[in-house]
Amino acid sequence: MKSVIVLGAQWGDEGKGKIVDIYSEFADTIVRPAGGNNAGHTLVVKGEKFVFHLIPSGILHPGKKCVIANGVVIDPKVLLMEIDRLKERGYLKDDAQLKIGLLANIILPYHVLLDKAREEKLGSRKIGTTARGIGPCYEDKIARVGIRACDLLRPESFAEKLRANLEAKNFLLKNYFGGEEVPFQATLDEYLAYGERLKTYLLDTSLFINEEIAQGAKVLFEGAQGAMLDIDHGTYPFVTSSNTTAGGACTGSGVAPTKIGGVIGVSKAYATRVGGGPFPTELFDEEGQKIRDRGNEYGSTTGRPRRCGWFDAPVVRYANRLNGLAGIALTKLDVLSGLPIVKMCVAYEIEGVRREQVPLSLTEFEAAKPVYEQLEGWKEDISSAREFGDLPKAARKFVQMIEEVTAVEVSLVSVGPDRNQTIIRRNPFRA
């Protein structure tokens, strides 16, 4: 395959950063098509930890071209901090490595303030956003009042749009939420300075990616969040504000679906979720806390503890339906080592009826009770396994059962946080 999409097959936080990092070795260009700095991709290279929020994690590979495409909403302050940190650590020595879409919408201070104020106003009904301004920025994009990266290069146009937006946003912030207003001049000066620093990276990213594909480059599309958080197909309203599916990757990057070779879905060997919303396999006991601690299930963007539960096959089957998965990259199998019994949800029971697929009604999803298959656990430390045959029999059986209940091949198994703690069963770029 020449062009491969890697995306989350659950509720996000599946370990996509590590998988993208591994596949980046075989790709020429890595593209982030959607989302914002509400995503946090964590990976460990030779014991050194990296957390990415906007820049594709493929940037750690010398000579790779990395693209933040038009579908991403960008907080310039966060992006420039990420760029500066990379340079301080000896990466991104050549600015030509990074490309940023001229048409990407920009997160402004009022987006962040509105995000926080709305969550506070909702109280117990809050969505559980990261309060980074992602949702309000996408709202402005859809309402056709968004400010884009290209506007930062045109001071007069930017000033006009900013003034008009502030009139409405400040009225809302002050009179409805009782909060502080955003100053015009200070914001204008701050963001024009950001534009000056970012202009070296800005270009027509859709044209760039399509030219790369036409020249035979191998392109890796790095998804954010997960399929169950998709704005159209996820557990609405407990979702993100963008399309997290393969179709969304095409839209956000400006690349036709006919140019995509395959899709890899990343899934943990168990399940996690952040924020509100239904989560049928959630564990509230000591076992759930053990998985949380062993898996370090605390948000890389917010530090919030993640809700933990057993592997949910209907969710991954749904991700397969939405995305046409060519394989599953299974992460954190090592976290389950030492548990005497591991469970797998193979279906739901809703109002006494067995259901093989995820329900679309939020009320039904919240009422869903998991139907479990129970498997024998394994005591062995599997972190040094590099071939599938190195895994203990019980661990292999667990992986094989995932293949059976999802009807998708497990093409990669991660057995630890480091780059080399990986079993690659089939490389999509060499398929």
Phi, psi and omega in degrees: 000141179266323181236124186231134174259130173248124182217167180281134181259006180231232182254029183087173178061030184277353183101030183296328182302315179294317182295317177297319178301317180294311182289338180298334178301330184260353181260162176259325185226135181240130187239131170260111189268338187203177180084191180211206182276020166281346176269143175225113180257117184253135173214158181238123179238115182053043178082354181263128184268136176231139174235122180249139178245329181230318182284132176305138184293348175296351181297341180286347179268124182302137174081356179280142177266130183240135187235129168257107192275178186297335182283351180277142170261128193246126167268106186302324180297314179295317181298315181293325175296320180295318178298314182297319180295319178299315181295322178297330182265010173090013179252172180052047179291331179251114182299338180293347178294331187249130178237138181233133184293129176299333185263006178291135179285148186254134175278128179247166184305325181292334176296316181294315181297319178295320179301311181294316182296320180294318179298319179295321181294325182288334179061238183291346180265010185297152182285327184093037179290168177279357180059037179259003178087010184296306182301308178301328178292317177295326177300314179296324178299313181290326179282358177065032174238013181292153175255129186252166182304321180298332180293332180293341180270356181235090187308316183293316179295317179297316180300318181297313181292319180296316181299316180296317180293319182295328179301315180283315185292318180293325176299316180293313182300317184280311190271334179260314183266348179067032183253191182275152177270159178262125182288142182289301190297315181298321179291318178302310182296317182298314186281332173293325176293322176297316179301322179297320180286328185272345189300334179294339182262346189279134176195179177283094186289329177299314178298316181299312183295317180295324176293321177300313180298317181297331180272005176090010180292149174270122186244130179248124180259122186259107181284160176240156183057214183212168185302325182284356177254008180297137184298330180265327190241357183272193183278065182301135009270006182275066185222176173272184187257010182229172176273117185262006182270177180299323177298322177294326178295322178293313180299311184295330182264346182074037180237134182293145179298336179291348180263004180264130182274327182184168183230131175250127178261129179265130181219139172286163176285354172226205180222147175223160177208145175244142178085191183279178177113163183294145181205082190304325186265012184302137179254131181249005187257191181298326179296318178297319179293325179296317177297318180300314182288315181294325180271001184050053186275071176227132190304132178286341177265319187248339185081001182291141174295137179272147172286136185238147178200181180284161178304133184245101183294319178303324178296314182289326174299320178295317177299323177295318179298318183287331191240348182061060186294133174270346180185161175249130170264107186269120183252160172060033175298328181298334181297331182277351179300136178096348177279129183296328180224138172241146182243157179220125176282121182253346180194176175241158168244120181234116182053042176082001182248132178286131181234128181272340184247157178292137178285148180273336178282129179298322180298316179292320181297319180292335180269354185293132175251131183290139171260115188259146162254137183252134180234156176289138178276186178221145183265339188293147171283119185256007187295342180262001180292134179235350175233151182302324180292345178285342182286148175298156186305318182295322179292319177298320180296322178298313180297316180295327178290324175301318178298320181293315187277344178253345183062030177229137178292138171273105188267348179210142176232123177264131183241018179174169185286336185284156182305319185276357179271066190214141173249110177264110181271328176207125180270118183298334180281349179243009181284000000 
